[in-house]
Amino acid sequence: MDFKPILKIDEIKREFDEYFKEIMNKAPQWWTNSPDDLETEEGQRLARLISKDLGKRSWICLGWPKKYGGLEKDFFTQLAFQESMAYWRAPGWDFFGAALLGPTLLIFGNEEQKDRFLPAIAKGEEWWAQLWSEPDAGSDLANVSTFAKKQGDEYIVNGQKIWTSSAHKADWGFVLVRTAREMNRSRGLSLLLIDLKSPGVTIRPLPTMSSYGKKIAHFNEIFLDDVHVPLKNIVGQENEGWKYIRETMNFERGTVTMGHFLEMRRTLGELVKFCRETDWQGEPLSKNLLFRNRLANIATDIEVGLSSNRHILWGQYKLLSGQGKPADLTARSSSIKYFGSELDERIGLLGLQIMNLYGQLKKESRWAPMEGKFESKVQYDPNGNIAAGTTEIQKNIIAWEALGLPRT
């Protein structure tokens, strides 16, 4: 890995930092950029505002070719943008379209698909959802049963998807389906692009612990009943979808933490500030040796995670530029996803321990420290150890791909 460009990231970030610092002044005081925040009226309004502005600046997909709406900037400019956006907790960037489907289409899509979908993603005009998990196929994704039957010049799709993030706000979905029932497990799967406004698509909210009692839900379940999808909307070759989504998974596991360690760094800084300004038994919490030790451990792990994540993203850059192999990223992407999601959960739990019973108060309470940030964070964080494959799945992938251990 060439570290010289990495050292320039902080310099590149200045323009992005100035932009996000200014525009995030429009955010509510309680804003944390959590999924529940994004579902509020204020959150949706802020996300649309920023997305529209980022699209005009061609910042959403900085590294893409200009003909697809990018600026053909180098990998490090894109990384600087992601880190700055994460640090300032800014919404308005379509993770599923820009980070997952877009790179997949750049590698495996045909020219018609690239011309049709990539510019709309880069301009923030169309948003995407990932329709993969099913009631009987979550981490065991090869067990999907949603079936797409070829009929004339289209597929007829029937099935159910679950835990689909932000599907109620998405325009399109990239859907893993089975196109050959006689082929089991990972064989016979295909990747389709489906207009979520199509007849036969029903989207229902799926409330979780953190959204309980609110008229919002980040997750959804989706029912597909005789949904007609043109044959031209299949990515790559029929029955080879597993190959394509494995690469998408690598992008997801690496990109889901892209910049996230900068957000963790900011959260840690806020927690340290709270400890300095809050007295306990006659002295600031910051002098408590137990908390000092735990905060220091978290700070160290954040910097380790940031360096590791940059290394993985360097590998993704090499892959997209034709210099790397997909297999090179598999174990590394799983390792950083596993490490990052568990670290994020540790930060939330440490925040609750430091704030004691006050940390359990919701942001609506005037007694809630830090606008109740850690109360909602701890409720939502376990999702990070499940999304994009559970921690146990990541450990298996690391064992198989990196250590060469036998599959069971």
TAPEKA-V549747 format. One line per field, one symbol per residue. phi: phi as a letter, one per 20 degrees, with the letter a starting at -180 (. if undefined). A space follows every 50 residues. Layout:
phi->???
//
This chain:
phi->.eegfffefffffgfffffffffffefffefcmfgfffefffffffffff gfffffelefcgefgffdoedlffgffffffffffffeleendfgfffed fggfffedfeffffffdfffffemecdccdddfcgdbdfeffegcgddef bmdbdddcqcdbleflffdeeccdcecedbffdelfemdcdddcffefgn eddcfcfcgfdfndecbfebdcdddleecggfeeemefmdffffffffff fffeffdfnfffffffffffffffffedeblnbfgfeffffgffffffgf ffffffffffffffffffffendcdgffegffffffffffffffffffff gfffelfffeefffefeffllmgffffffegggfedgmofgfffffffff eeemfffd
//
